[in-house]
Amino acid sequence: MRLRNIRSVIDPKLLRSAGIYTMTSVINSAMPFFLLPILTRYLTPEDYGVVSMFGVLVSIIAPFTGLSIHGAIGRIYYEKDTVDIKEYIANCLYILMFSTALVSIVFYFFSELIAKIASVPVKMLWMVIVISFAQFITRIVLTLWQVQVKPVQYGIYQISQTALDMLLSIILVVFIGLTWKGRIYANLMTFLIFTIVGLITLSKNKWLEFSYNRSYIKHALSFGIPLIPHALGGVIMTMTDRVFITNMVGIETTGVYTVGYQIGMIINLLATSFNQAYIPWLYAKLKENIMSSKRKIVKLTYTYYIIIILMAISLSIIAPTFLNYFVGKKFSQSSIYATWIAIGYAFNGMYLMVTNYMFYAQKTSYLAGVTFISALLNIVLNYVLISKYGAIGAAQATTIIYFIKFIFTWILSAKIYKMPWNLKHSND
């Protein structure tokens, strides 16, 4: 598509919202990004590996604390004329409390095994559960601001949370000298504070009405539970590499790999920022059910594919020189991982563009199949490529899997929700 036609394809309101989301997300991610050279000089690769594996553990249990029902809130909001959204959110909190209790019981009985696999001290495991619980409260608040198209409030909340996390990390790691424990304590304290802020926000905006409603709980579970394999599959895809590297290569290498991974994830930041603004606009256009609007969406999607790939290639070219100066000698080898991760997340950004149709059609069970199969294939690829090539094999597996996942999701999405993907056969 010619550049002079791009402006006619992209809706000005969408562009404005995307710009705000991107700007706030860049600021939000820039803070921990600039924290990176501090941590890499005060933490050893082994320390950084422990911090990384703690984060892996939080991500693995997150789908089970809350049962992935925050997405149901985002979808049911568009039915607020027939659904009491305040009561619906309150019933989602009941589910959160019950599911967190179940996760806590599992952790209690299998704490030694979990700690051994994750290389995280047993005494730190309770923090994993608390942080996972707190994340869900944050997701509810952010989801509500997203569907109400309030990117400014969304950004302020995110940036404030990250700024506090960064400040506490510097105090605990640099000035108090708690090394990797300081980074985890900072994360815990931040989420506890923002859990309180989130609940106050929900109450102040009158988004809560505590009244048990069995039908709302049933609906939220029917939306969220099929997403657990999808969410868990996504976690396996993003976290398997570090688990394998830790157990097959060493936790020091995990630390170096994680730094490169964080650089490559800049592409993911850009992709998710756009998608946050894109979803409300897309759902509104799809509800119109007008063919000209659908062609406009498809043109925008193809333009996006080109842009995201070019961004990933550009980052891959810049990363090696940049990282040599940015993270210090102990982590200088991280650049070899950043290239593959950046390209992988470009494909993941393309995947986000097509998976939105499944959420709109409320066919989330189909996503679970694709993601879970991709996750299983990812496990096999990680084992094979790490065995043969070392840690770089994990980054290569990430790129391959994200490409496969994108293609299969696109095919499935096209069958579930019809869109004019073949523009040659449609009228402009």
VOBARO-238223 format. One record per residue (C-alpha): x, y, z negated; residue in one letter. Coordinates in steps of 0.05 Angstrom, whole numbers, plus 5000, padded with zeros to 4 digits. Each point is the difference from the previous one (the first is absolute). Layout:
N
REC   px   py   pz residuo
REC    X    Y    Z       a
...
END
This chain:
428
REC   px   py   pz residuo
REC 5000 5000 5000       m
REC 5026 5069 5018       r
REC 5019 5045 4941       l
REC 4952 5056 5023       r
REC 4942 4951 4990       n
REC 5018 4982 4928       i
REC 4967 5061 4970       r
REC 4934 4982 5034       s
REC 5004 4929 4971       v
REC 5015 5018 4928       i
REC 4943 5032 4960       d
REC 5023 5065 4966       p
REC 4969 4981 4933       k
REC 5035 4933 5003       l
REC 5066 5033 5017       l
REC 4992 5049 4942       r
REC 4984 4945 4949       s
REC 5056 4956 5027       a
REC 5047 5059 4994       g
REC 4981 5011 4927       i
REC 5005 4926 4984       y
REC 5067 4995 5035       t
REC 5028 5062 4966       m
REC 4978 4978 4931       t
REC 5024 4929 5013       s
REC 5067 5026 5025       v
REC 5007 5042 4936       i
REC 4976 4941 4958       n
REC 5051 4953 5032       s
REC 5056 5051 5004       a
REC 5004 5004 4925       m
REC 5018 4926 4989       p
REC 5041 5004 5064       f
REC 5043 5054 4969       f
REC 5001 4960 4936       l
REC 5032 4944 5039       l
REC 5072 5028 5002       p
REC 4995 5012 4925       i
REC 4977 4929 4984       l
REC 5051 4968 5047       t
REC 5055 5036 4962       r
REC 4975 4984 4930       y
REC 4974 4929 5015       l
REC 5040 4942 5026       t
REC 4972 4959 5059       p
REC 4981 4947 4948       e
REC 4962 5052 4959       d
REC 4965 5024 5062       y
REC 4982 4929 5017       g
REC 4965 4990 4933       v
REC 4960 5064 5010       v
REC 4981 4976 5069       s
REC 4978 4932 4976       m
REC 4958 5032 4945       f
REC 4964 5039 5055       g
REC 4991 4936 5039       v
REC 4966 4968 4941       l
REC 4953 5059 4991       v
REC 4981 4996 5074       s
REC 4987 4925 4996       i
REC 4950 5004 4943       i
REC 4967 5065 5024       a
REC 4949 4963 5045       p
REC 4977 4961 4939       f
REC 4992 5059 4952       t
REC 4938 5031 5028       g
REC 4991 4947 5054       l
REC 5013 5050 5056       s
REC 4932 5033 4991       i
REC 5024 5072 5005       h
REC 4989 4992 5075       g
REC 4927 4985 4987       a
REC 4992 5068 4967       i
REC 5028 5034 5062       g
REC 4952 4963 5045       r
REC 4937 5005 4956       i
REC 5010 5075 4994       y
REC 4972 5007 5071       y
REC 4936 4966 4974       e
REC 4992 5049 4942       k
REC 4930 5018 5022       d
REC 4977 4931 4981       t
REC 5052 4981 4947       v
REC 5013 5033 4932       d
REC 5075 5011 5011       i
REC 5012 5020 4927       k
REC 4970 4936 4974       e
REC 5036 4960 5054       y
REC 5069 5027 4979       i
REC 4985 4985 4926       a
REC 4984 4928 5017       n
REC 5065 4996 5039       c
REC 5035 5019 4935       l
REC 4965 4942 4965       y
REC 5030 4954 5052       i
REC 5069 5032 4990       l
REC 4999 4987 4925       m
REC 4977 4928 5007       f
REC 5050 4982 5055       s
REC 5057 5033 4962       t
REC 4983 4957 4939       a
REC 5004 4937 5043       l
REC 5068 5021 5029       v
REC 5026 5013 4930       s
REC 4981 4929 4979       i
REC 5037 4971 5060       v
REC 5062 5041 4984       f
REC 4998 4978 4928       y
REC 5003 4926 5018       f
REC 5049 5005 5058       f
REC 5045 5057 4976       s
REC 5065 4960 5000       e
REC 4990 4974 5071       l
REC 4979 5069 5027       i
REC 5060 5034 4967       a
REC 5048 4948 5029       k
REC 4975 5006 5072       i
REC 4997 5076 4998       a
REC 5065 5010 4961       s
REC 4962 5047 4953       v
REC 5006 4993 4924       p
REC 4941 4967 4966       v
REC 4991 5058 4952       k
REC 4987 5046 5060       m
REC 4942 4959 5029       l
REC 4945 5035 4960       w
REC 5021 5065 5034       m
REC 4985 4969 5067       v
REC 4928 4988 4980       i
REC 4990 5069 4971       v
REC 5029 5035 5062       i
REC 4957 4957 5046       s
REC 4937 5019 4960       f
REC 5019 5074 5002       a
REC 5013 4998 5075       q
REC 4928 4980 5011       f
REC 4973 5061 4964       i
REC 5045 5043 5044       t
REC 4975 4965 5063       r
REC 4927 5014 4982       i
REC 5013 5075 4991       v
REC 5041 5005 5064       l
REC 4948 4959 5040       t
REC 4944 5047 4978       l
REC 5040 5062 5021       w
REC 5017 4966 5066       q
REC 4929 4984 5020       v
REC 4978 5070 4979       q
REC 5054 5027 5046       v
REC 5036 5037 4944       k
REC 5073 4992 5019       p
REC 5024 5058 4956       v
REC 4974 4968 4936       q
REC 5026 4933 5024       y
REC 5069 5029 5011       g
REC 5004 5039 4934       i
REC 4982 4937 4961       y
REC 5052 4958 5036       q
REC 5055 5052 4997       i
REC 4988 5014 4926       s
REC 5005 4926 4984       q
REC 5064 4990 5039       t
REC 5032 5063 4972       a
REC 4988 4976 4929       l
REC 5027 4931 5017       d
REC 5062 5032 5030       m
REC 5011 5047 4941       l
REC 4993 4944 4949       l
REC 5047 4955 5041       s
REC 5055 5053 5000       i
REC 4992 5011 4925       i
REC 5000 4926 4982       l
REC 5053 4976 5050       v
REC 5048 5059 5005       v
REC 4996 5035 4933       f
REC 4980 4944 4952       i
REC 5038 4946 5039       g
REC 4947 4945 5000       l
REC 5022 4977 5070       t
REC 4947 4955 5034       w
REC 4956 4999 4938       k
REC 4994 5075 5004       g
REC 4972 4996 5070       r
REC 4947 4949 4979       i
REC 4982 5038 4937       y
REC 4991 5064 5041       a
REC 4953 4963 5047       n
REC 4959 4972 4942       l
REC 4994 5067 4964       m
REC 4979 5036 5064       t
REC 4945 4950 5016       f
REC 4973 5002 4929       l
REC 4995 5075 5002       i
REC 4967 5000 5068       f
REC 4951 4946 4980       t
REC 4974 5050 4948       i
REC 5001 5056 5053       v
REC 4963 4955 5049       g
REC 4946 4982 4951       l
REC 4991 5073 4980       i
REC 4995 5018 5074       t
REC 4947 4946 5012       l
REC 4960 5024 4939       s
REC 5008 5074 5015       k
REC 4976 4991 5072       n
REC 4942 4959 4975       k
REC 5022 4938 5039       w
REC 4983 4952 4943       l
REC 4935 4975 4973       e
REC 5009 4939 4956       f
REC 4942 4954 5012       s
REC 5007 4926 5016       y
REC 4975 4984 5070       n
REC 5007 4929 5023       r
REC 4986 5015 5073       s
REC 5056 5053 5002       y
REC 5049 4952 4968       i
REC 4980 4946 5049       k
REC 5009 5048 5059       h
REC 5068 5025 4976       a
REC 5024 4928 4990       l
REC 4974 4978 5068       s
REC 5040 5057 5031       f
REC 5062 4994 4958       g
REC 5010 4925 4988       i
REC 5008 4984 5075       p
REC 5053 5054 5000       l
REC 5042 4966 4946       i
REC 5033 4952 5050       p
REC 5008 5060 5046       h
REC 5031 5042 4946       a
REC 5041 4943 4972       l
REC 5023 4983 5070       g
REC 5021 5072 5010       g
REC 5039 4997 4934       v
REC 5033 4934 5021       i
REC 5020 5032 5066       m
REC 5032 5060 4966       t
REC 5029 4966 4939       m
REC 5021 4930 5023       t
REC 5065 5027 5027       d
REC 5023 5025 4932       r
REC 4980 4937 4964       v
REC 5039 4958 5050       f
REC 5060 5046 5000       i
REC 5001 5000 4924       t
REC 4999 4924 4996       n
REC 5040 4983 5063       m
REC 5052 5056 5004       v
REC 5000 5037 4933       g
REC 4966 5056 4963       i
REC 5057 5049 5018       e
REC 4983 4991 5074       t
REC 4927 5011 4983       t
REC 5019 5068 4972       g
REC 5037 5021 5063       v
REC 4945 4971 5045       y
REC 4946 5039 4961       t
REC 5036 5066 5012       v
REC 5001 4987 5076       g
REC 4927 4978 4996       y
REC 4980 5065 4967       q
REC 5032 5039 5057       i
REC 4964 4958 5053       g
REC 4934 5011 4964       m
REC 5002 5073 5020       i
REC 4963 4976 5062       i
REC 4948 4967 4956       n
REC 4991 5066 4963       l
REC 4984 5036 5065       l
REC 4954 4944 5023       a
REC 4959 4996 4936       t
REC 4996 5076 4994       s
REC 4968 5004 5069       f
REC 4954 4941 4985       n
REC 4974 5033 4936       q
REC 4974 5058 5041       a
REC 4981 4956 5059       y
REC 4952 4953 4963       i
REC 4945 5051 4982       p
REC 5004 5030 5070       w
REC 4998 4931 5033       l
REC 4941 4976 4959       y
REC 4961 5063 5016       a
REC 5014 4991 5075       k
REC 4982 4926 4999       l
REC 4934 5015 4966       k
REC 4982 5045 5059       e
REC 5008 4939 5045       n
REC 5014 5043 5061       i
REC 5043 4971 5056       m
REC 5036 5065 5014       s
REC 5021 5004 4927       s
REC 5025 4928 5003       k
REC 5043 5015 5061       r
REC 5028 5060 4963       k
REC 5018 4954 4941       i
REC 5035 4951 5046       v
REC 5041 5055 5034       k
REC 5021 5026 4932       l
REC 5020 4930 4979       t
REC 5045 4990 5061       y
REC 5032 5068 4989       t
REC 5013 4981 4928       y
REC 5034 4935 5020       y
REC 5050 5038 5043       i
REC 5015 5051 4947       i
REC 5010 4951 4942       i
REC 5048 4957 5041       i
REC 5041 5060 5020       l
REC 5004 5022 4927       m
REC 5025 4932 4978       a
REC 5054 4999 5054       i
REC 5022 5070 4979       s
REC 5005 4980 4927       l
REC 5040 4939 5019       s
REC 5051 5043 5037       i
REC 5007 5050 4943       i
REC 5001 4952 4940       a
REC 5071 4971 5003       p
REC 5036 5067 4999       t
REC 4952 5031 4950       f
REC 5002 4943 4949       l
REC 5076 4998 4997       n
REC 4998 5068 4967       y
REC 4933 4997 4964       f
REC 5002 4938 4956       v
REC 5074 4991 4985       g
REC 5049 4944 5015       k
REC 4966 4947 4957       k
REC 4938 5003 5045       f
REC 5031 5021 5067       s
REC 4982 4933 5033       q
REC 4926 5014 4991       s
REC 4996 5034 5069       s
REC 5002 4933 5037       i
REC 4933 4983 4968       y
REC 4968 5067 5012       a
REC 4999 4992 5076       t
REC 4960 4935 5000       w
REC 4953 5024 4945       i
REC 4984 5065 5037       a
REC 4981 4962 5064       i
REC 4960 4950 4959       g
REC 4960 5056 4967       y
REC 4986 5032 5068       a
REC 4964 4935 5018       f
REC 4965 5002 4933       n
REC 4977 5071 5015       g
REC 4971 4975 5065       m
REC 4965 4944 4961       y
REC 4966 5051 4955       l
REC 4968 5033 5060       m
REC 4964 4936 5021       v
REC 4985 4970 4932       t
REC 4955 5060 4984       n
REC 4946 4971 5046       y
REC 4995 4938 4956       m
REC 4990 5042 4938       f
REC 4947 5041 5035       y
REC 4964 4937 5023       a
REC 5008 4972 4929       q
REC 5032 4937 5029       k
REC 5056 4998 4949       t
REC 5002 4924 4996       s
REC 5030 4998 5070       y
REC 5058 5044 4977       l
REC 5015 4951 4944       a
REC 5013 4944 5050       g
REC 5047 5041 5044       v
REC 5039 5029 4942       t
REC 5006 4935 4962       f
REC 5024 4961 5061       i
REC 5050 5055 5014       s
REC 5023 4997 4928       a
REC 5012 4925 5004       l
REC 5038 5008 5065       l
REC 5040 5056 4967       n
REC 5021 4952 4944       i
REC 5026 4950 5052       v
REC 5035 5054 5041       l
REC 5033 5031 4939       n
REC 5027 4932 4977       y
REC 5026 4982 5069       v
REC 5030 5068 5018       l
REC 5030 5014 4931       i
REC 5031 4930 5000       s
REC 5031 5014 5068       k
REC 5017 5074 4999       y
REC 4997 5021 4927       g
REC 4960 5060 4974       a
REC 4995 5032 5069       i
REC 4956 4940 5019       g
REC 4948 5025 4951       a
REC 4996 5068 5036       a
REC 4995 4965 5067       q
REC 4944 4956 4974       a
REC 4962 5062 4978       t
REC 5002 5030 5070       t
REC 4979 4936 5034       i
REC 4942 4987 4953       i
REC 4972 5071 5003       y
REC 5000 4995 5076       f
REC 4963 4933 4999       i
REC 4951 5026 4948       k
REC 4985 5062 5042       f
REC 4987 4961 5064       i
REC 4954 4948 4968       f
REC 4962 5053 4961       t
REC 4990 5041 5063       w
REC 4972 4939 5037       i
REC 4953 4982 4942       l
REC 4979 5072 4990       s
REC 4982 5007 5073       a
REC 4953 4940 4994       k
REC 4967 5024 4935       i
REC 4989 5072 5021       y
REC 4997 5017 5074       k
REC 5043 5058 5023       m
REC 5020 5022 5071       p
REC 5073 4978 4993       w
REC 5006 4993 5075       n
REC 4994 5073 5020       l
REC 5008 4984 5074       k
REC 4931 4968 4998       h
REC 4967 5058 4964       s
REC 4979 5068 5024       n
REC 5034 5063 4973       d
END
